[in-house]
Amino acid sequence: MLKKSFYLSTLVLFVLFGCSEKKQKEIVKLEGVVFGTTYHITYLDKTNYQKSIDSLFNLVNNSLSTYMPTSDISKINKGDSTVVVDDMFVDVFEKAKRIHKETNGYFDPTIGRLIDAYGFGSGKEKKNLSSEEITGLMKGVGFDKVKLENRKVFRETSNIEFNVNAFAKGYGIDVIGWFLESKKINNYLVEIGGEIRARGKKEGKLWKVAIEKPNVDGIRSLQKIIELDDESMATSGNYRKYKMNEEGEKIVHTVNPKTGLAQESNLLSVSVRLKGDCADVDAYATAFLAMGLDKTKEFLLKHPELKVVLLYNDKNNKLQEFIN
């Protein structure tokens, strides 16, 4: 696997704390645009790996981007049965399969056509979806309807459309992290669009990031500071990325795979961290938004390895915070 060999929500404010680095250590800072958002990479080393990192970003896009018509995932969605997928696609497929099972289907990458229909994907939007249209689109949803054999993807029906954007940023972060680790770089922070993978320390201190308050008025303010101890963290929310239909109803970008609806749950913001891969926490955060507060709490009882900050409004419309 690629990992062994080396190798759309900005809800986390990228914040670095600490004093200047010791002279014998150089801090490299890289930044730019990728996956439709910004990235910031900071690590302690003497070598600038920008060209290598750009190449890795291109590999991720060529495999997993639904916005590139020539990517493997786009070709598969168009019905090309000759595509032989790469290690990255295999990694993502296996992760999705595991997390789909763990979350009882609340994470499902086969909701691509629904995402398009609601206007949050690369496909054609359908205004004011009827219940009948949603029911029809749901016939193409179900990760149990696809399989990966000999690096080829087989779908039960052509109505199934893959969309892994819910954790593609997290996976891209992991790819960069694995690459840095292959270069014996043990102190780094990689952030893309608010999702983060942090390892080691900066000037003897843990990397720190801040979670934003879920303000609907667009004002950006901090809710909580988090220290990352060799952890990855992802934050998802529906308070900023949404649309209003002609009936004045809010259409959010998180589609519930169980119902096909894009309705806001009682969770405003979900931040998940784990001593593991960023793709995982990215996927869990998406699933938790669809689950809602109570089901998420139940899930966490069975998965103590996951640490969360859940922001929600109580019955009095007052912001509350749940931390495990």
C-alpha positions as MATLAB code, in Angstrom:
seq = 'MLKKSFYLSTLVLFVLFGCSEKKQKEIVKLEGVVFGTTYHITYLDKTNYQKSIDSLFNLVNNSLSTYMPTSDISKINKGDSTVVVDDMFVDVFEKAKRIHKETNGYFDPTIGRLIDAYGFGSGKEKKNLSSEEITGLMKGVGFDKVKLENRKVFRETSNIEFNVNAFAKGYGIDVIGWFLESKKINNYLVEIGGEIRARGKKEGKLWKVAIEKPNVDGIRSLQKIIELDDESMATSGNYRKYKMNEEGEKIVHTVNPKTGLAQESNLLSVSVRLKGDCADVDAYATAFLAMGLDKTKEFLLKHPELKVVLLYNDKNNKLQEFIN';
ca = [
       0.000    0.000    0.000;
       1.062    3.579   -0.583;
       0.993    4.353    3.109;
       3.399    1.565    3.928;
       5.797    2.331    1.126;
       6.338    5.962    2.205;
       4.328    7.588    1.183;
     -16.691   22.104    1.157;
     -16.109   24.003    5.363;
     -13.180   25.804    6.989;
     -14.366   25.587   10.550;
     -11.080   25.349   12.405;
      -8.946   28.435   12.729;
      -5.326   27.583   12.021;
      -3.402   28.932   15.006;
       0.225   28.336   15.934;
       1.570   29.253   19.338;
       5.054   29.272   20.778;
       8.340   31.101   20.785;
      10.817   31.322   17.941;
      12.642   28.116   17.029;
      16.141   27.338   18.153;
      18.744   28.315   15.611;
      19.884   24.779   14.986;
      16.363   23.916   13.803;
      14.743   25.527   10.799;
      11.010   25.868   10.483;
       9.615   25.467    6.986;
       6.231   26.981    6.192;
       4.422   26.167    2.955;
       1.025   27.436    1.889;
      -1.189   27.543   -1.158;
      -4.469   26.391   -2.641;
      -5.577   22.799   -3.173;
      -8.859   20.829   -3.235;
     -10.780   24.089   -3.617;
      -9.444   25.542   -0.370;
      -6.209   26.706    1.271;
      -3.457   24.703    2.915;
      -0.739   25.440    5.468;
       2.125   23.066    6.174;
       4.675   23.684    8.916;
       7.535   21.367    9.791;
      10.977   21.359   11.345;
      13.669   20.513    8.811;
      16.173   22.143    6.471;
      14.643   20.992    3.178;
      11.802   22.592    1.257;
       9.654   19.786   -0.131;
       7.180   21.987   -2.017;
       7.678   20.238   -5.375;
       7.198   16.790   -3.871;
       4.107   17.943   -1.991;
       2.626   19.478   -5.155;
       3.170   16.160   -6.924;
       1.383   14.293   -4.123;
      -1.569   16.698   -4.288;
      -1.796   15.992   -8.020;
      -1.834   12.245   -7.370;
      -4.692   12.626   -4.881;
      -6.676   14.726   -7.365;
      -6.036   12.313  -10.224;
      -7.407    9.502   -8.121;
     -10.220   11.014   -6.049;
     -11.373   14.412   -7.334;
     -14.974   14.472   -8.577;
     -14.235   17.894  -10.076;
     -11.659   16.469  -12.499;
     -13.348   14.623  -15.383;
     -10.159   12.633  -15.999;
      -9.762   11.355  -12.416;
     -10.290    7.679  -11.637;
     -13.369    8.364   -9.521;
     -14.949   10.508  -12.258;
     -14.330    7.830  -14.867;
     -15.890    5.185  -12.616;
     -18.931    7.401  -12.049;
     -19.306    7.715  -15.824;
     -19.387    3.935  -16.137;
     -15.833    3.210  -17.264;
     -15.365   -0.383  -16.099;
     -11.781   -0.574  -17.373;
     -10.354    1.718  -14.670;
      -7.694    0.045  -12.555;
      -7.534    2.093   -9.375;
      -4.362    3.077   -7.540;
      -3.256    2.557   -3.948;
      -4.872    5.800   -2.858;
      -8.289    4.748   -4.113;
      -7.902    1.371   -2.420;
      -6.954    3.088    0.861;
      -9.965    5.385    0.719;
     -12.359    2.615   -0.311;
     -11.287    0.389    2.578;
     -11.515    3.248    5.090;
     -14.975    4.156    3.831;
     -16.087    0.541    4.068;
     -14.946    0.282    7.693;
     -16.409    3.601    8.836;
     -19.657    2.952    6.941;
     -20.049   -0.253    8.946;
     -19.052    1.346   12.263;
     -21.527    4.232   11.846;
     -24.346    1.963   10.669;
     -24.435    3.688    7.305;
     -24.375    7.308    8.472;
     -21.154    7.679    6.520;
     -21.749    6.628    2.934;
     -19.711    7.780   -0.098;
     -22.384    6.600   -2.556;
     -24.562    9.691   -2.035;
     -22.910   11.515   -4.929;
     -26.079   12.051   -6.961;
     -27.890   13.485   -3.948;
     -25.010   15.877   -3.254;
     -25.160   16.997   -6.893;
     -28.926   17.393   -6.797;
     -28.765   19.610   -3.721;
     -26.166   21.796   -5.431;
     -23.101   20.912   -3.366;
     -21.313   18.657   -5.860;
     -19.800   18.792   -9.314;
     -22.964   17.605  -11.074;
     -26.216   19.306  -12.061;
     -28.326   20.844   -9.308;
     -32.070   20.208   -9.107;
     -34.068   23.059   -7.632;
     -36.647   22.246   -4.923;
     -36.333   18.478   -4.886;
     -39.619   16.678   -4.382;
     -40.004   13.705   -2.035;
     -40.500   11.506   -5.091;
     -37.223   12.703   -6.615;
     -35.387   12.093   -3.356;
     -36.843    8.586   -3.158;
     -35.643    7.933   -6.703;
     -32.136    9.182   -5.930;
     -31.999    7.046   -2.775;
     -32.200    3.934   -4.953;
     -28.600    4.646   -5.921;
     -27.391    4.951   -2.330;
     -25.809    2.064   -0.464;
     -22.175    1.124    0.025;
     -23.265   -2.500    0.130;
     -24.122   -2.160   -3.557;
     -20.493   -1.730   -4.638;
     -17.389   -3.853   -4.401;
     -13.706   -3.577   -5.171;
     -12.072   -6.604   -6.748;
      -8.639   -6.787   -8.370;
      -8.438   -2.979   -8.267;
     -11.658   -2.585  -10.227;
     -14.901   -1.132   -8.891;
     -18.187   -2.872   -9.609;
     -21.544   -1.146   -9.046;
     -24.956   -2.817   -8.937;
     -26.432    0.075  -10.899;
     -25.178    3.041  -12.880;
     -27.222    5.288  -10.569;
     -24.557    4.865   -7.895;
     -22.172    7.810   -7.851;
     -19.124    7.959   -5.608;
     -18.279   11.160   -3.786;
     -15.478   11.000   -1.209;
     -15.185   14.753   -0.743;
     -16.389   14.300    2.845;
     -12.968   12.961    3.767;
     -10.750   13.592    0.742;
      -9.152   16.615    2.412;
      -8.355   14.498    5.437;
      -6.846   11.818    3.255;
      -4.757   14.372    1.364;
      -3.434   15.589    4.707;
      -2.482   12.037    5.665;
      -0.613   11.555    2.389;
       1.495   14.628    3.134;
       2.019   13.500    6.732;
       3.178   10.051    5.652;
       5.573   11.669    3.187;
       7.083   13.933    5.842;
       7.481   10.986    8.199;
       9.254    9.080    5.439;
      11.779   11.939    5.448;
      12.316   11.452    9.211;
      10.399   14.642    9.970;
       8.641   14.011   13.273;
       7.527   17.545   14.150;
       4.951   18.920   11.747;
       1.452   20.254   11.280;
      -0.496   19.879    8.036;
      -3.758   21.803    7.621;
      -6.081   21.830    4.610;
      -9.339   23.738    4.798;
      -9.411   23.471    8.579;
      -8.662   19.748    8.879;
      -5.401   19.004   10.664;
      -2.774   16.345   11.273;
      -0.190   17.241   13.918;
       2.785   15.243   15.097;
       5.515   16.029   17.577;
       5.954   19.509   19.009;
       7.008   23.033   18.185;
       9.693   24.443   20.508;
       8.910   21.775   23.067;
       5.207   22.615   23.135;
       2.243   20.772   21.659;
       0.699   22.242   18.537;
      -2.401   24.289   19.339;
      -5.434   25.080   17.218;
      -8.676   26.891   17.902;
     -12.249   25.848   17.244;
     -14.556   28.598   16.046;
     -17.892   29.529   17.513;
     -20.715   28.546   15.150;
     -21.738   32.132   14.435;
     -24.428   32.450   11.770;
     -23.767   36.185   11.328;
     -20.383   35.551    9.730;
     -18.392   37.018   12.616;
     -15.412   34.794   13.390;
     -14.623   34.193   17.050;
     -13.023   31.431   19.103;
     -14.873   28.795   21.094;
     -12.027   26.673   22.437;
      -8.288   26.088   22.191;
      -7.210   22.476   21.611;
      -3.754   20.958   22.058;
      -2.946   18.195   19.582;
      -0.827   15.403   21.038;
       0.183   13.397   17.954;
      -3.453   13.679   16.839;
      -5.527   14.504   13.810;
      -8.586   16.737   14.060;
     -11.477   17.579   11.759;
     -14.362   19.969   12.248;
     -17.649   19.989   10.350;
     -20.723   22.170   10.611;
     -23.734   23.322    8.637;
     -24.121   26.835   10.032;
     -22.129   28.494    7.249;
     -22.355   26.306    4.142;
     -26.038   26.093    3.227;
     -28.705   27.306    0.805;
     -32.304   28.432    1.092;
     -34.982   26.959   -1.165;
     -38.009   28.799   -2.515;
     -40.030   27.817    0.562;
     -37.467   29.442    2.835;
     -36.150   26.110    4.127;
     -32.451   25.707    4.883;
     -30.651   23.145    2.702;
     -27.350   22.133    4.287;
     -24.372   20.475    2.630;
     -24.486   17.380    4.867;
     -26.844   14.846    3.309;
     -28.273   12.178    5.606;
     -27.636    8.825    3.835;
     -30.510    7.269    5.777;
     -33.194    9.684    4.603;
     -31.708   11.472    1.615;
     -32.561   14.785    3.254;
     -30.242   17.759    3.639;
     -31.771   19.088    6.823;
     -29.855   20.594    9.710;
     -29.506   18.354   12.764;
     -29.360   19.688   16.318;
     -25.563   19.741   16.069;
     -24.107   23.053   14.906;
     -20.456   22.046   14.903;
     -18.570   18.789   15.414;
     -14.841   18.588   16.102;
     -13.312   15.115   16.272;
      -9.730   14.214   17.116;
      -7.915   10.909   17.215;
      -4.402    9.511   17.550;
      -4.678    8.304   13.996;
      -5.395    9.431   10.461;
      -7.115   12.664    9.500;
      -9.284   10.884    6.932;
     -10.897    8.947    9.770;
     -11.834   11.971   11.877;
     -12.986   13.773    8.726;
     -15.404   10.930    7.996;
     -16.595   10.632   11.611;
     -17.305   14.365   11.796;
     -19.501   14.133    8.704;
     -21.334   11.102   10.068;
     -21.952   12.767   13.444;
     -23.595   15.794   11.823;
     -26.065   13.441   10.162;
     -26.551   11.392   13.349;
     -27.365   14.333   15.596;
     -26.449   14.846   19.235;
     -28.022   11.832   20.945;
     -26.879    9.172   18.457;
     -23.390   10.676   18.433;
     -23.155   10.432   22.227;
     -24.235    6.786   22.034;
     -21.613    6.096   19.384;
     -18.871    7.711   21.476;
     -19.576    5.389   24.389;
     -18.441    2.526   22.156;
     -15.488    4.459   20.711;
     -13.596    6.107   23.590;
     -10.598    6.593   21.303;
     -12.483    9.472   19.673;
     -12.382   12.837   21.448;
     -14.965   15.425   20.484;
     -16.216   18.936   20.992;
     -19.907   19.078   20.082;
     -21.575   22.479   19.849;
     -25.370   22.653   19.840;
     -28.285   24.852   20.870;
     -30.447   23.801   23.784;
     -34.229   24.235   24.023;
     -33.714   27.873   24.933;
     -31.574   28.400   21.839;
     -28.480   28.846   24.008;
     -25.161   27.504   22.770;
     -23.989   24.441   24.690;
     -20.770   22.429   24.552;
     -20.305   18.693   25.005;
     -16.754   17.388   25.527;
     -15.764   13.804   26.261;
];
